[in-house]
Amino acid sequence: MSDLHARMAARVGDLTAVVVARCAAEAPFYGALPRATLQGEVARSIAAVHALLLRALRDGGGGPMRPGDLTRLIEWSARRAEERVPLEAVIAAYLIGAEVWWQTLTEVAEPGELAGAGGKLLACLHAALPAVVLAHQNAQEDLHSEDKRVRRALLGALLEGRPYEELAGVARVAVVGEHEVVAFAFESDPPSRLVQSSLDAFTGIPVLMDHVARIALLPGRCDVPGLVARLEKDVGEPVRAAAARSSVPAAISSAAQEAGRVLDLVRRLGRPPGCYRLDDVLLEHQLARPGDGLVRLAAKLDPLEEHPYLLETLRVFVERGLNRRRTASELCVHRNTLDYRLQRVSALTGLDLAVPAQARLIQAALVARNLAGPADHRGVTGWQGSAGAAESG
């Protein structure tokens, strides 16, 4: 095939220009590159592949490529991965190049030469593409592993209030402006990759997340309730989340602590799945602080300890906004039965639910009791230990 080799060699310069132009027009990655890069580095890479195809055409018999040629392709592919060229862009360039090469073959080859030349082209693609894909993926895995390490270190520095600027530069992450810090609690232990994919898909960016502590950093004013709803669908289970906003990167650490305290409080209170902020549990957060006053507040309901049905009635009544109709409906009792039970609560505690100030006191006492646990565990020492843990959480 020496004559065909010579005819194709004469067209290589034009072929390279055509492939570069089509890559820029048909592959978005190449279309976004500067003209100098296209006509420089990209054109040189395409010309090098054409040189391998010409050599295969000239050699005639034997394998489609020499071992050294395949090694060079693998090296180039790894280099492209290190330069963050997407694999789909690399494959697109190879396929465009093969199409242009074949079209040129049909123009310059004699009828008897075309089948052999086409076979050589297909054999080269068959040998090259699997090796190129494998080399690119291996290089990307190495890069991703390093990227993950740097991103974890960056998130750790931000959450702990340590210097982060150098890590942000290495990770190529812009840490500026407002952020939402979100702490998550799952009923089971969904795969980290599933959680990460859900967050990335919702926000449209790679989200910084610590999958051990279950805390994520979202730039800007993200729709956190919408994100939680999407995450619940993706992982297939209810999710509790607590969010806190930081106006500047330096405040991310304190926002993370706030989100953690709110989530701990929500879980201890048995609140339903959903997204919470400090304002949603502000009273409960304040009540969770240790002190003798809180001990005495929780003790207001100790007379009901031997009447669990009265405690349950009171809990539902408070949760339903002191609405007697809704409370009776949920408890499946007659309104007269509910009224009797509430009268018994007032008689035993000395607090009248019909008096607004005393009703608020009963509501606060119920929250304090929920935080404290059963009365036999609510001594001064035990209570302060529990409250102290909540405060530090």
C-alpha positions as CSV (number, residue, x, y, z in Angstrom):
1,M,0.0,0.0,0.0
2,S,3.0,2.3,-0.5
3,D,1.2,4.3,-3.2
4,L,-1.9,4.8,-1.1
5,H,0.4,5.7,1.9
6,A,2.0,8.5,-0.2
7,R,-1.4,9.8,-1.4
8,M,-2.7,10.0,2.2
9,A,0.5,11.5,3.5
10,A,0.1,14.3,1.1
11,R,-3.4,15.1,2.6
12,V,-2.4,14.9,6.3
13,G,-2.1,18.6,6.8
14,D,-5.5,19.3,5.3
15,L,-7.0,16.3,7.3
16,T,-5.7,17.7,10.6
17,A,-7.2,21.1,9.9
18,V,-10.6,19.5,9.0
19,V,-10.6,17.4,12.2
20,V,-9.7,20.4,14.4
21,A,-12.5,22.5,12.8
22,R,-15.1,19.7,13.3
23,C,-14.1,19.0,16.9
24,A,-14.5,22.7,17.7
25,A,-17.9,22.7,16.0
26,E,-19.3,19.4,17.2
27,A,-17.7,18.8,20.7
28,P,-18.6,21.5,23.3
29,F,-15.4,21.0,25.2
30,Y,-13.2,21.8,22.1
31,G,-15.6,24.6,21.1
32,A,-14.8,26.4,24.3
33,L,-11.0,26.3,23.9
34,P,-9.0,29.3,22.7
35,R,-8.1,29.3,19.0
36,A,-4.4,29.2,19.9
37,T,-4.9,26.0,21.9
38,L,-6.9,24.4,19.1
39,Q,-4.3,25.2,16.4
40,G,-1.5,24.3,18.7
41,E,-1.7,21.5,21.2
42,V,-5.0,19.9,19.8
43,A,-3.7,20.1,16.2
44,R,-0.4,18.5,17.2
45,S,-2.2,15.6,19.0
46,I,-4.4,14.9,16.0
47,A,-1.4,15.0,13.6
48,A,0.4,12.5,15.8
49,V,-2.6,10.1,15.6
50,H,-2.6,10.6,11.8
51,A,1.1,9.7,11.8
52,L,0.2,6.4,13.5
53,L,-2.5,5.7,11.0
54,L,-0.1,6.4,8.1
55,R,2.5,4.0,9.6
56,A,-0.1,1.3,9.9
57,L,-1.1,1.9,6.2
58,R,2.5,1.8,5.1
59,D,3.5,-1.4,7.0
60,G,0.8,-3.5,5.3
61,G,0.9,-6.8,7.1
62,G,1.2,-7.4,10.9
63,G,-0.7,-5.9,13.7
64,P,-2.5,-2.5,13.3
65,M,-0.1,-0.8,15.7
66,R,3.3,-1.4,17.2
67,P,3.5,-1.7,21.0
68,G,5.3,1.6,21.2
69,D,2.5,3.3,19.3
70,L,-0.1,2.0,21.7
71,T,2.1,3.1,24.6
72,R,2.2,6.6,23.2
73,L,-1.6,6.7,22.9
74,I,-2.0,5.6,26.5
75,E,0.4,8.3,27.6
76,W,-1.4,11.0,25.6
77,S,-4.8,9.8,27.1
78,A,-3.5,9.9,30.6
79,R,-2.1,13.4,30.0
80,R,-5.5,14.6,28.6
81,A,-7.2,13.3,31.8
82,E,-4.7,15.1,34.0
83,E,-5.5,18.3,32.0
84,R,-9.2,17.7,32.8
85,V,-10.3,16.9,29.3
86,P,-13.6,14.9,29.6
87,L,-13.4,11.3,28.3
88,E,-16.4,11.9,26.0
89,A,-14.5,14.7,24.3
90,V,-11.5,12.4,23.8
91,I,-13.7,9.7,22.2
92,A,-15.5,12.3,20.1
93,A,-12.2,13.5,18.7
94,Y,-11.1,9.9,17.8
95,L,-14.4,9.2,16.1
96,I,-14.4,12.5,14.1
97,G,-10.9,11.8,13.1
98,A,-11.7,8.3,11.9
99,E,-14.7,9.6,9.9
100,V,-12.6,12.3,8.2
101,W,-9.8,9.7,7.6
102,W,-12.3,7.3,6.0
103,Q,-13.9,10.0,3.8
104,T,-10.4,10.9,2.5
105,L,-9.6,7.3,1.8
106,T,-12.7,7.0,-0.3
107,E,-11.5,10.0,-2.3
108,V,-7.8,8.9,-2.9
109,A,-7.9,5.0,-2.8
110,E,-8.3,2.8,-5.8
111,P,-11.2,0.3,-5.7
112,G,-8.9,-2.6,-4.9
113,E,-7.2,-0.6,-2.0
114,L,-10.3,0.6,-0.1
115,A,-11.2,-2.7,1.7
116,G,-7.7,-3.2,3.1
117,A,-7.3,0.4,4.1
118,G,-10.7,0.4,5.8
119,G,-9.8,-2.8,7.6
120,K,-6.6,-1.1,8.8
121,L,-8.6,1.9,10.2
122,L,-11.0,-0.4,12.0
123,A,-8.2,-2.5,13.5
124,C,-6.5,0.7,14.7
125,L,-9.7,1.9,16.4
126,H,-10.3,-1.6,17.9
127,A,-6.8,-1.6,19.4
128,A,-6.7,2.1,20.4
129,L,-10.0,3.0,21.9
130,P,-10.2,0.4,24.8
131,A,-6.6,1.3,25.8
132,V,-7.4,5.0,25.6
133,V,-10.5,4.6,27.7
134,L,-8.8,2.5,30.3
135,A,-5.8,4.9,30.6
136,H,-8.1,7.9,30.8
137,Q,-10.3,6.3,33.5
138,N,-7.3,5.2,35.6
139,A,-5.9,8.7,35.5
140,Q,-9.2,10.2,36.4
141,E,-9.6,7.8,39.3
142,D,-6.2,9.0,40.6
143,L,-7.3,12.6,40.2
144,H,-10.6,12.0,41.8
145,S,-9.0,10.3,44.8
146,E,-6.7,13.2,45.3
147,D,-9.5,15.7,44.6
148,K,-11.6,14.0,47.3
149,R,-8.8,14.1,49.8
150,V,-8.2,17.9,49.2
151,R,-12.0,18.6,49.3
152,R,-12.3,16.7,52.6
153,A,-9.4,18.7,54.0
154,L,-11.0,21.9,52.8
155,L,-14.3,21.1,54.3
156,G,-12.7,20.1,57.6
157,A,-10.8,23.4,57.7
158,L,-13.9,25.4,57.1
159,L,-16.0,23.5,59.7
160,E,-13.3,23.9,62.3
161,G,-12.5,27.5,61.6
162,R,-8.9,26.9,60.4
163,P,-7.2,28.6,57.5
164,Y,-8.6,27.3,54.2
165,E,-7.5,29.6,51.4
166,E,-4.6,27.4,50.2
167,L,-6.7,24.3,50.2
168,A,-9.5,26.1,48.3
169,G,-6.9,27.0,45.6
170,V,-5.7,23.4,45.3
171,A,-9.3,22.1,45.2
172,R,-10.3,24.8,42.7
173,V,-13.3,25.8,44.8
174,A,-14.3,29.4,45.3
175,V,-15.2,29.9,49.0
176,V,-16.8,33.3,49.0
177,G,-20.1,34.9,50.2
178,E,-23.0,33.2,51.9
179,H,-23.2,29.5,52.6
180,E,-25.8,27.1,54.0
181,V,-24.4,24.5,56.4
182,V,-26.8,21.5,56.6
183,A,-26.6,18.5,59.0
184,F,-28.5,15.4,58.1
185,A,-29.9,12.4,60.0
186,F,-31.1,9.3,58.1
187,E,-33.1,6.4,59.4
188,S,-30.7,3.9,58.0
189,D,-27.3,4.3,56.4
190,P,-27.8,5.1,52.6
191,P,-24.7,4.8,50.4
192,S,-22.5,7.9,50.4
193,R,-22.3,7.9,46.6
194,L,-26.2,8.0,46.4
195,V,-26.4,10.9,48.9
196,Q,-23.6,12.8,47.1
197,S,-25.1,12.3,43.7
198,S,-28.5,13.6,44.9
199,L,-26.9,16.7,46.4
200,D,-24.8,17.4,43.3
201,A,-27.8,16.9,41.0
202,F,-30.0,19.2,43.0
203,T,-27.5,22.0,43.3
204,G,-25.8,21.5,39.9
205,I,-22.3,21.6,41.5
206,P,-20.1,19.2,43.4
207,V,-21.2,19.7,47.0
208,L,-18.6,19.6,49.8
209,M,-19.9,17.0,52.3
210,D,-18.5,15.0,55.2
211,H,-20.2,11.6,54.8
212,V,-19.1,10.5,58.3
213,A,-20.4,13.5,60.2
214,R,-23.3,13.9,57.6
215,I,-22.8,17.6,57.2
216,A,-22.7,19.5,53.9
217,L,-21.7,23.0,52.8
218,L,-23.9,24.6,50.1
219,P,-22.9,27.9,48.6
220,G,-25.4,30.8,48.3
221,R,-29.0,30.7,49.5
222,C,-29.9,27.1,48.5
223,D,-33.5,25.9,48.7
224,V,-32.7,23.6,51.6
225,P,-36.3,22.3,52.1
226,G,-36.4,21.4,48.4
227,L,-33.1,19.7,48.6
228,V,-34.2,17.6,51.6
229,A,-37.4,16.6,49.7
230,R,-35.3,15.5,46.7
231,L,-32.9,13.6,48.9
232,E,-35.8,11.7,50.6
233,K,-37.0,10.6,47.2
234,D,-33.5,9.6,46.0
235,V,-32.6,7.6,49.2
236,G,-36.1,6.2,49.7
237,E,-36.5,7.1,53.3
238,P,-37.4,10.1,55.6
239,V,-34.7,12.6,56.3
240,R,-34.3,15.1,59.1
241,A,-32.0,18.1,58.4
242,A,-31.0,21.2,60.2
243,A,-29.7,24.2,58.4
244,A,-27.8,27.3,59.5
245,R,-26.7,30.2,57.3
246,S,-23.2,31.9,57.3
247,S,-22.8,35.3,55.7
248,V,-19.1,34.9,55.3
249,P,-16.7,31.9,55.1
250,A,-15.3,32.7,58.6
251,A,-18.8,32.1,60.1
252,I,-19.1,28.6,58.6
253,S,-17.7,26.9,61.7
254,S,-20.3,28.6,64.1
255,A,-23.1,27.8,61.6
256,A,-22.0,24.1,61.6
257,Q,-22.2,24.1,65.4
258,E,-25.6,25.6,65.3
259,A,-26.9,23.2,62.7
260,G,-25.6,20.3,64.8
261,R,-27.3,21.5,68.0
262,V,-30.6,22.0,66.2
263,L,-30.5,18.5,64.6
264,D,-29.7,16.9,68.0
265,L,-32.6,18.8,69.5
266,V,-35.0,17.8,66.7
267,R,-34.0,14.1,67.1
268,R,-34.4,14.2,70.9
269,L,-37.8,15.8,70.7
270,G,-38.9,13.2,68.1
271,R,-39.9,15.9,65.6
272,P,-41.1,14.5,62.2
273,P,-38.8,14.4,59.2
274,G,-38.1,17.7,57.4
275,C,-35.8,20.7,57.4
276,Y,-35.4,22.8,60.6
277,R,-33.7,26.0,61.6
278,L,-32.9,27.4,65.0
279,D,-36.0,29.6,64.8
280,D,-38.2,26.5,64.5
281,V,-37.0,25.2,67.9
282,L,-36.0,28.5,69.5
283,L,-37.9,27.9,72.7
284,E,-36.8,24.3,73.0
285,H,-33.2,25.3,72.3
286,Q,-33.3,27.8,75.2
287,L,-35.0,25.3,77.5
288,A,-32.4,22.7,76.8
289,R,-29.8,24.9,78.5
290,P,-28.8,23.4,82.0
291,G,-30.0,25.0,85.2
292,D,-32.1,24.5,88.3
293,G,-34.9,26.5,86.8
294,L,-35.3,24.0,84.0
295,V,-35.3,21.1,86.6
296,R,-38.1,22.8,88.4
297,L,-40.0,23.4,85.2
298,A,-39.9,19.8,84.2
299,A,-41.0,18.8,87.7
300,K,-44.3,20.7,87.2
301,L,-45.6,17.6,85.4
302,D,-44.3,15.0,87.9
303,P,-47.9,14.6,89.4
304,L,-48.9,13.1,86.0
305,E,-46.2,10.5,86.2
306,E,-48.6,7.8,87.4
307,H,-51.2,8.8,84.8
308,P,-49.6,8.1,81.4
309,Y,-52.9,8.6,79.6
310,L,-53.1,12.1,81.0
311,L,-49.6,12.9,79.8
312,E,-50.4,11.6,76.3
313,T,-53.6,13.7,76.3
314,L,-51.6,16.7,77.3
315,R,-48.9,16.1,74.7
316,V,-51.4,15.8,71.8
317,F,-53.4,18.8,73.1
318,V,-50.2,20.9,73.0
319,E,-49.1,19.6,69.6
320,R,-52.5,20.4,68.1
321,G,-52.2,24.0,69.2
322,L,-54.7,23.6,72.2
323,N,-57.4,22.7,69.7
324,R,-59.9,20.5,71.5
325,R,-61.7,19.2,68.4
326,R,-58.5,18.1,66.6
327,T,-57.2,16.6,69.9
328,A,-60.3,14.6,70.5
329,S,-60.3,13.4,66.9
330,E,-56.7,12.2,67.1
331,L,-57.2,10.5,70.5
332,C,-60.5,9.0,69.3
333,V,-62.3,10.1,72.4
334,H,-65.5,12.1,73.0
335,R,-65.1,15.9,73.6
336,N,-66.5,15.3,77.2
337,T,-63.8,12.7,77.8
338,L,-61.2,15.1,76.6
339,D,-62.5,17.9,78.8
340,Y,-62.5,15.6,81.8
341,R,-58.9,14.6,81.2
342,L,-57.8,18.2,80.9
343,Q,-59.5,19.1,84.1
344,R,-57.7,16.3,85.8
345,V,-54.4,17.7,84.4
346,S,-55.2,21.1,85.9
347,A,-56.2,19.6,89.2
348,L,-53.1,17.5,89.6
349,T,-50.6,20.1,88.4
350,G,-52.3,23.2,89.9
351,L,-52.0,24.8,86.4
352,D,-55.1,25.9,84.6
353,L,-55.0,25.4,80.8
354,A,-57.7,28.0,80.4
355,V,-55.3,30.7,81.7
356,P,-52.9,31.8,78.9
357,A,-49.9,32.3,81.1
358,Q,-50.4,29.0,82.9
359,A,-51.0,27.2,79.5
360,R,-47.7,28.5,78.3
361,L,-46.0,27.3,81.4
362,I,-47.5,23.8,80.9
363,Q,-46.3,23.8,77.2
364,A,-42.7,24.7,78.4
365,A,-42.9,22.1,81.1
366,L,-43.8,19.4,78.6
367,V,-40.8,20.4,76.4
368,A,-38.6,20.3,79.4
369,R,-39.9,16.9,80.4
370,N,-39.4,15.6,76.8
371,L,-35.8,16.7,76.9
372,A,-35.2,15.4,80.4
373,G,-36.7,11.9,80.1
374,P,-38.6,9.9,82.8
375,A,-38.8,11.4,86.3
376,D,-36.7,8.6,87.9
377,H,-33.8,9.8,85.7
378,R,-34.4,13.5,86.3
379,G,-32.3,14.1,89.4
380,V,-30.2,17.3,89.5
381,T,-27.0,15.5,88.5
382,G,-28.6,13.3,85.8
383,W,-30.5,16.2,84.3
384,Q,-27.6,18.6,84.2
385,G,-25.5,15.9,82.5
386,S,-28.2,15.4,79.8
387,A,-28.6,19.1,79.3
388,G,-24.9,19.7,79.2
389,A,-24.6,17.1,76.5
390,A,-27.2,18.8,74.5
391,E,-25.5,22.1,74.9
392,S,-22.2,20.7,73.7
393,G,-23.8,18.9,70.8
